[in-house]
Amino acid sequence: MTYLAKPRLHHPSLGCNALGYTRRDYEGRISTLCAGCGHDSISAAIVRACWELAIEPHRVAKLSGIGCSSKTPDYFLSPSHGFNTVHGRMPSVLTGANLANRDLLYLGVSGDGDSASIGIGQFVHAIRRGVNMVYIVENNGVYGLTKGQFSATADAGSVSKKGVVNRDNPIDLVSLALQLGATYVARSFSGDKEQLVPLIKGAIAHRGAAILDVLSPCVTFNNHAGSTKSYDHVREHNAAINRMDFIEGREEIVADYAPGELIEIEQHDGSRLRLRKLDTAYDPSDRIAAMNHVHEREAAGEIVTGLLYIEESAQDLHTHLKTVTTPLNALDTAALCPGAAALEKINATLR
């Protein structure tokens, strides 16, 4: 299945965007994730956002690390550039690629394990440097590829399928991004495309570090009692020395609620996810107020979704470093080696 591409045939009734592309032109290979996985909903939202913005797929560079979330770039924008890095190292590779060619749209897709655990150092420095990127975290609170261990965003007090209680406090990537100086910070739910798609489009249009934390329930391994990211489990534990797995298909959980409204979404296991969408009167230009609002609602047991903060006049890494407008990979030998006099001038500024 991993090597199967979707059929190239397009139904004649499919609409086209300004470039003449249909949504099918923005899709990728057939997903091998579990049926009902929230990550597939995020991929569909990325496809819709790029199609509606009429982005040329070959102008996009999509990068990822390791994990279920990091498989998803194979499922959208097949004609784009793609690079699957080492676990937790996506931000540094994205930074290097961005420095070499500033003309591409850089889309980093990561997970809570990839970004909040082994890759948290790289996550931190990519944000504080202001790399011009769309950084999407598909957050499910578990290590799905290694059978459901707690990730750094798992809720304290939640119980694993083996009965282990998580004693560690979770890392809130939204609060961390706000503190580090990200200039576009948002959070959403994979089942709310009407909110998620505009947030992705806004992140694409933003110049600077755009961070989007998307709660994306794991249908297989995150059936923790009391978890805010849980789904129903699909099999019971047994002591057999050998066993076969059957992952039952689940209906996608969707949400449709008005700005300012609080909604409780019942998961398949009976637990509830409390989401509050930001009110239309909310001011996303105040970083301190955004941080306070996130913590206030968290104390009330709510997860705030929507555009939390934006700095419209943000500058990116190229502005900070005063790089030339020509992509570095397009500079010729004369530009790269201007001579001893130019080198001495540069060295003088470092003394």
C-alpha distance (Angstrom), angle and dihedral (degrees) to the residues before:
residue distance angle dihedral
M1 . . .
T2 3.80 . .
Y3 3.80 91.6 .
L4 3.81 97.5 44.8
A5 3.78 116.4 109.0
K6 3.77 122.8 -156.1
P7 3.82 116.8 -101.8
R8 3.79 112.2 -87.8
L9 3.81 93.6 -139.8
H10 3.81 113.5 115.6
H11 3.77 124.3 -157.6
P12 3.81 108.6 -117.5
S13 3.81 91.3 -127.5
L14 3.82 93.8 62.0
G15 3.79 111.4 117.3
C16 3.80 122.7 -122.8
N17 3.79 130.4 -139.0
A18 3.81 126.7 -135.5
L19 3.82 90.5 -74.7
G20 3.80 93.2 51.7
Y21 3.81 93.5 -108.3
T22 3.79 125.2 134.4
R23 3.79 122.9 -144.7
R24 3.79 88.5 -101.4
D25 3.81 88.1 66.4
Y26 3.81 88.3 63.2
E27 3.78 96.2 50.2
G28 3.80 127.7 97.3
R29 3.77 137.7 -157.3
I30 3.80 126.4 -38.4
S31 3.80 110.9 -73.0
T32 3.79 117.5 -115.1
L33 3.81 93.9 -167.8
C34 3.80 120.7 115.9
A35 3.79 115.8 -75.7
G36 3.80 108.8 -92.5
C37 3.82 95.0 20.5
G38 3.79 112.0 157.5
H39 3.81 89.8 -137.2
D40 3.81 90.4 71.4
S41 3.80 89.1 55.5
I42 3.81 89.1 54.3
S43 3.80 90.7 50.6
A44 3.81 89.1 52.0
A45 3.82 89.8 50.2
I46 3.82 91.0 51.7
V47 3.81 89.8 50.2
R48 3.79 91.4 50.4
A49 3.81 93.8 46.1
C50 3.80 94.4 50.0
W51 3.80 92.0 44.7
E52 3.80 93.2 50.1
L53 3.82 91.3 47.7
A54 3.82 89.7 49.0
I55 3.81 92.3 -129.3
E56 3.77 115.6 175.9
P57 3.82 103.8 -118.3
H58 3.81 93.0 -141.8
R59 3.82 89.0 59.6
V60 3.81 90.8 64.5
A61 3.81 126.0 88.8
K62 3.80 111.4 -164.2
L63 3.80 118.8 -166.8
S64 3.79 133.3 -179.4
G65 3.79 142.8 169.3
I66 3.81 126.3 -142.3
G67 3.80 129.1 -51.9
C68 3.80 140.6 63.7
S69 3.79 89.7 -62.7
S70 3.79 91.8 50.2
K71 3.81 90.6 58.1
T72 3.79 91.6 61.6
P73 3.84 99.3 80.6
D74 3.81 85.5 73.2
Y75 3.80 87.6 63.0
F76 3.81 98.7 59.2
L77 3.82 139.1 41.3
S78 3.80 98.4 15.3
P79 3.84 93.4 -178.5
S80 3.82 91.8 56.7
H81 3.79 129.2 93.6
G82 3.80 113.8 -92.4
F83 3.79 136.7 -170.4
N84 3.81 127.1 177.8
T85 3.81 108.2 -159.1
V86 3.80 135.2 -167.9
H87 3.81 118.5 -71.6
G88 3.81 109.4 -68.6
R89 3.81 94.9 -2.9
M90 3.79 100.4 98.1
P91 3.86 96.3 103.1
S92 3.83 94.8 58.0
V93 3.81 92.6 47.2
L94 3.80 89.9 47.7
T95 3.82 90.0 49.3
G96 3.80 91.9 52.2
A97 3.79 92.6 47.0
N98 3.81 90.8 48.3
L99 3.80 91.6 51.7
A100 3.79 90.8 50.2
N101 3.80 96.1 47.8
R102 3.78 117.9 16.5
D103 3.81 93.4 176.3
L104 3.81 96.1 77.3
L105 3.80 127.0 84.6
Y106 3.81 106.7 -117.4
L107 3.78 115.3 -146.6
G108 3.81 115.5 -177.0
V109 3.80 116.9 -168.4
S110 3.77 117.2 -168.4
G111 3.79 142.5 153.0
D112 3.77 136.1 -126.0
G113 3.81 90.7 -100.7
D114 3.79 93.1 44.8
S115 3.83 94.2 47.9
A116 3.81 107.0 24.3
S117 3.81 98.6 41.8
I118 3.81 123.5 27.1
G119 3.81 93.2 6.9
I120 3.79 100.8 42.4
G121 3.82 93.0 107.3
Q122 3.79 91.4 55.3
F123 3.80 91.0 43.3
V124 3.80 89.0 54.8
H125 3.80 97.1 49.2
A126 3.81 95.9 43.8
I127 3.80 89.0 56.0
R128 3.80 98.0 44.5
R129 3.80 90.7 49.0
G130 3.79 90.9 55.2
V131 3.80 97.5 -125.5
N132 3.79 109.4 -171.1
M133 3.79 99.9 -117.3
V134 3.79 147.0 119.9
Y135 3.81 104.9 -120.7
I136 3.82 112.8 -168.9
V137 3.80 118.9 -172.4
E138 3.81 113.0 -162.0
N139 3.79 96.4 -153.4
N140 3.82 119.5 -162.7
G141 3.81 101.6 144.0
V142 3.81 96.7 -121.7
Y143 3.80 144.5 78.8
G144 3.79 96.8 -113.7
L145 3.81 97.7 178.9
T146 3.82 92.0 55.2
K147 3.82 95.6 46.2
G148 3.77 106.6 -89.3
Q149 3.79 113.0 -52.2
F150 3.80 115.8 162.5
S151 3.78 116.5 -88.0
A152 3.79 124.0 -151.1
T153 3.83 91.0 -93.7
A154 3.82 94.8 54.7
D155 3.79 113.4 121.7
A156 3.79 119.3 -103.7
G157 3.79 109.9 -107.9
S158 3.78 96.1 25.1
V159 3.79 116.8 132.5
S160 3.80 125.3 -132.0
K161 3.79 121.7 -135.3
K162 3.82 87.7 -99.5
G163 3.78 91.4 56.0
V164 3.81 97.8 -104.0
V165 3.80 113.8 145.6
N166 3.80 116.8 -138.1
R167 3.82 107.8 -127.0
D168 3.80 97.1 177.1
N169 3.79 124.6 97.3
P170 3.81 113.3 -117.1
I171 3.80 124.5 -112.1
D172 3.79 111.9 -121.9
L173 3.79 105.0 -146.7
V174 3.80 92.5 -167.3
S175 3.82 93.0 57.0
L176 3.80 89.9 44.5
A177 3.80 92.3 51.0
L178 3.81 91.1 50.1
Q179 3.79 91.8 50.6
L180 3.80 93.0 47.8
G181 3.79 93.6 54.5
A182 3.81 104.0 -102.2
T183 3.79 107.5 170.5
Y184 3.82 97.0 -149.7
V185 3.80 117.7 38.5
A186 3.79 125.0 171.4
R187 3.78 140.9 154.5
S188 3.76 130.0 -157.9
F189 3.80 144.9 160.0
S190 3.80 122.5 -106.1
G191 3.81 90.8 -130.7
D192 3.82 94.3 56.7
K193 3.80 104.4 74.4
E194 3.80 93.1 162.7
Q195 3.80 87.6 65.9
L196 3.80 99.2 30.8
V197 3.82 98.7 53.2
P198 3.84 95.5 55.0
L199 3.81 89.9 46.2
I200 3.80 90.6 53.9
K201 3.81 91.0 47.2
G202 3.80 90.0 50.5
A203 3.81 90.9 49.8
I204 3.80 90.9 50.9
A205 3.79 91.5 51.3
H206 3.82 92.8 47.2
R207 3.80 121.0 95.7
G208 3.78 109.4 -140.4
A209 3.79 137.9 28.6
A210 3.82 106.8 -20.2
I211 3.81 113.4 -173.9
L212 3.79 122.1 -169.2
D213 3.82 118.5 -176.6
V214 3.81 109.5 -163.5
L215 3.79 120.6 -169.9
S216 3.79 102.9 -136.8
P217 3.84 114.7 177.4
C218 3.80 118.9 -137.5
V219 3.80 109.1 -131.6
T220 3.78 94.0 -160.1
F221 3.81 114.5 36.8
N222 3.81 108.6 18.4
N223 3.79 102.6 73.6
H224 3.82 93.3 129.0
A225 3.77 120.3 157.1
G226 3.79 107.4 -114.5
S227 3.80 94.9 9.2
T228 3.79 117.3 138.9
K229 3.79 89.8 -147.8
S230 3.81 100.1 48.6
Y231 3.81 135.4 130.7
D232 3.76 128.9 -178.4
H233 3.79 116.0 -77.0
V234 3.82 118.2 -114.7
R235 3.74 104.1 -149.7
E236 3.81 141.4 23.4
H237 3.81 124.8 -119.5
N238 3.75 117.2 -105.2
A239 3.79 137.8 177.1
A240 3.79 96.1 -123.7
I241 3.80 115.2 134.1
N242 3.80 89.3 -138.1
R243 3.77 130.0 25.0
M244 3.78 142.1 166.9
D245 3.79 123.1 -129.6
F246 3.76 125.3 -135.9
I247 3.80 114.2 -175.5
E248 3.77 108.3 -157.8
G249 3.78 116.8 -139.4
R250 3.80 115.7 -110.8
E251 3.75 132.2 -157.0
E252 3.80 112.5 -111.2
I253 3.80 113.0 -106.5
V254 3.80 110.3 -127.9
A255 3.79 131.2 -173.1
D256 3.80 131.4 -158.5
Y257 3.78 116.6 177.3
A258 3.80 137.8 144.4
P259 3.83 127.7 -104.2
G260 3.80 111.4 -82.1
E261 3.80 91.8 19.5
L262 3.80 125.3 126.6
I263 3.78 115.9 -141.7
E264 3.79 130.8 -174.2
I265 3.79 113.2 -148.5
E266 3.78 115.2 -160.1
Q267 3.79 113.0 -140.8
H268 3.79 123.9 -144.9
D269 3.81 90.4 -98.7
G270 3.81 93.6 52.6
S271 3.81 96.5 -103.5
R272 3.79 117.8 128.0
L273 3.79 133.4 -128.1
R274 3.82 113.3 -153.9
L275 3.81 112.2 -153.1
R276 3.78 125.8 179.2
K277 3.79 117.9 -166.9
L278 3.79 115.5 -146.4
D279 3.79 115.8 -101.0
T280 3.80 119.1 -112.5
A281 3.82 88.3 -116.6
Y282 3.80 92.0 58.9
D283 3.83 113.3 118.6
P284 3.84 109.7 -137.5
S285 3.82 93.6 -174.8
D286 3.84 95.8 76.8
R287 3.82 109.9 83.8
I288 3.82 95.7 -172.1
A289 3.80 92.4 47.7
A290 3.81 89.5 49.3
M291 3.80 91.9 53.3
N292 3.80 91.5 47.5
H293 3.80 92.3 47.7
V294 3.81 92.5 52.0
H295 3.81 91.7 51.8
E296 3.81 94.3 43.4
R297 3.80 92.9 54.0
E298 3.81 91.3 41.8
A299 3.82 88.6 56.4
A300 3.81 87.3 54.0
G301 3.80 90.7 52.9
E302 3.80 94.6 -106.0
I303 3.80 132.3 126.8
V304 3.79 112.9 -141.4
T305 3.80 115.8 -139.0
G306 3.79 130.4 -170.9
L307 3.81 136.5 53.5
L308 3.80 103.2 -28.0
Y309 3.80 100.0 177.3
I310 3.77 140.5 1.3
E311 3.79 132.5 175.8
E312 3.77 104.3 -159.7
S313 3.81 95.3 -168.0
A314 3.81 93.7 50.2
Q315 3.80 121.0 149.1
D316 3.77 124.5 -146.8
L317 3.80 135.6 -139.7
H318 3.81 93.9 -86.0
T319 3.80 90.3 56.8
H320 3.79 91.6 49.5
L321 3.82 92.1 49.5
K322 3.83 93.5 41.1
T323 3.79 92.5 -131.0
V324 3.78 121.2 175.4
T325 3.79 119.5 -94.3
T326 3.81 91.2 -118.9
P327 3.82 111.3 87.8
L328 3.80 108.9 -103.8
N329 3.79 91.6 -125.5
A330 3.82 88.8 60.4
L331 3.83 97.3 53.4
D332 3.79 116.8 112.8
T333 3.80 127.6 -135.2
A334 3.80 94.1 -92.8
A335 3.80 91.6 55.9
L336 3.79 93.5 45.1
C337 3.82 94.5 45.8
P338 3.84 106.2 35.4
G339 3.81 94.0 164.6
A340 3.80 141.4 -101.6
A341 3.81 95.4 -60.7
A342 3.79 92.9 57.3
L343 3.81 90.9 45.7
E344 3.81 91.4 51.5
K345 3.79 90.1 51.4
I346 3.80 90.6 53.4
N347 3.81 92.4 46.4
A348 3.78 90.6 50.8
T349 3.80 90.6 60.8
L350 3.81 89.9 56.3
R351 3.83 96.4 53.2
